[in-house]
Amino acid sequence: MAKEELKLQLMKWHNKMSAKFGFDMEDTSEFSELMKQLDEPKKVVIPEFIANDIKYHKKHSYTLLGALGSTFDQRLESDVYCWFFADDGSVKKYINAWNNGYEVEKEKKYLVKIKGICQENQWLNYEVGGDILYFELNSSTESEKYKTYFTKQWLKDHWSEYEAYNNAGLLEFREAEDD
């Protein structure tokens, strides 16, 4: 059933129920709100780096075609470029996000254990504050002083040894419970 046909059927049903039970249109603001939502396109969920790409291109007055063109420039292979080719629906998702808005995908957070070094209850931590990031092994309790839960992107950006440990298969990730 097409959307317009569905809306017509719902209006007929609403009018029939209104007559049967004796309520009028002013009493049904919730019904009207639901009808409006049928016209609103659903926002797609995209990774933060794709959201940043869309914001950048819109800020610099690119058209959708221009943004797609710069993204597909093979000389500038990037995370965005790779994302487009990782899934058949990526281009459609990008276009929908550009046209209808989007929600940013929440990155998963993990406790990180270094295999062969960490004991049973020890996890990677870093001391919060100061100019130098100081990593150590400690319990899995996060506090004002210690950050214990990490996104993989944060580790990649802030821990210089991340790639070496990860590529060697020395990191064990345990997904954090939802906040």
N, C-alpha and C positions, 0 to 999 in steps of 0.2 A: 504494500500500500504506500503510495507516495505521501510526502509530508502534507501537502495541501489537502489531499483527500482525508487524511487522518484528522487534520484540524477541523474540517467540515463535519466529519462524523462526531467528533468530540463536542462541537457546538450544538449539534442536533441533540445529542445525549444530554448535554447541560440544560438546554431549553426544556426538554421533556421532564427532567428531574426537577427543574425550577417550578414548572407548572404543577407537577404531582405533589411536591412537598411544600410549595408556597414560599420559596425564598427568591429574592431578586438578585440581579447582577452585582449590586453593591456589596452583597454579603459574600461574594466569591472572589475576593482579590487573590487568593491563593491559586484558584483555577486560572485566572487571567495571567498570573505570573508564570505558571507552568506552560501556558499557551505561548507566551513570549519566548520561553526558553527553547521551544521547538525551532525558532528562527535563528537562535544563536549557534554559530558553529562551535564545535567542541575544540578546545585548545589542545594541541599536541604537547607531549612531554619530550624535551630535548636535553642533551647534555649542556653543561654550562658553557663549554667552549664554542658550541654552535650558537647559543644565545648571544655570546660576546661577538661572534662574527656578524650576526644579524644587526646587533646594536651598532657596531662599527660601520657597516655599510649604509645603514639608514642615517646615521649621524653625518656621514660624508656624502649624503644625497645620491647614493647609488639607486638605480632602479633594480627591480628583482632580477631582470636579465643581466644587468651589469654585475650584480653581486654573484650570480651563478657563474658568469664568465670568468671573473677573477678567481673564484674558488676552483674552477676546473683548469687553471693554468698549471700545466704539468711541471714547469720549471720551479714552482713554489710548492713542492709537495709538503703538506702540513697535516696536522691532526684533522683539520676540516676536510681536506682533500681525501684523506684515507677513510674518514667517516662516510663520505658520499659513496664510496665503492664497497663498503663493508656490508651493506644491506640493500636489497632491491628497492625498499620503500623509503630510503633516505632522502632522495630528491623530492619526492612528494611531501614528505614530512617537513622538509626545509621550506617548501613553497607554502604549505599550510601555516607554518609558524610565521612566516613573513606576512601573509595575508590576514590571518585570524588571531594572531597572538599565540603565546605558548606558556607553558609552565616549565621551570627548570628542574631537571631530574636531580633528585637528592642523591649525592654520592654516598656509597656505603662506607662505613667506618669499620676499622679492624684493630684488634689487638695484634701485635707483631712479636713473634718469637724468633730468635736466631738459633737455628738448629745446631746442636753440638756445643753451644755456649750457655744458653739459658737453662736454668734448672726448671723443675716442674711448675713453680708459681712465679717465674720471672718473665717479664715482658719488656719490650723496648719502651722507654720513657724519654721525654726530654724535659729539661728544666725550663720553665717559662720565665721570661724576663731576661734582661741583659742584651748585649749586642751579639754575643756568641751563642749559637745553639749548642747545648751540652746534652748529649745523649747518654743514657745509662740503662742498666737493667734493674728492674724493681718489680714491685707487685702490680697487679692490674687495677689499682685504685687510683682514679684520677683525682687531682686536688688543684688548689690554686697554684701550687708550686710545680706540679708535674702534669704534663699532657700524656695520656696513655693511649687514646684512640686516634687513629689516623686514617685519612683517605689515602689511597695509593698515589694520587696526584700530589698531595701535600708532601709525602715522603720523597717522591721523585724530584720535587722542586726544592726541598730543604735539606735533604740528607744526601751528601755527596757520594756515599758508599752504597746507596740504595740499588742502583742498577747492577753493580758488581755482585752484591749478595743475592739479589733476586735472580739474576741470570745464572748464578751458580746453584740455584735451587736451595739456598740456605735459609730462606725466610718461610715461616709458617704463619698463615693468616687465620685468625678466628674472627668471624663477623660479629660485630657488636650488636647488642640488643637495641631495638628502636628506642629513641629517646622518649 
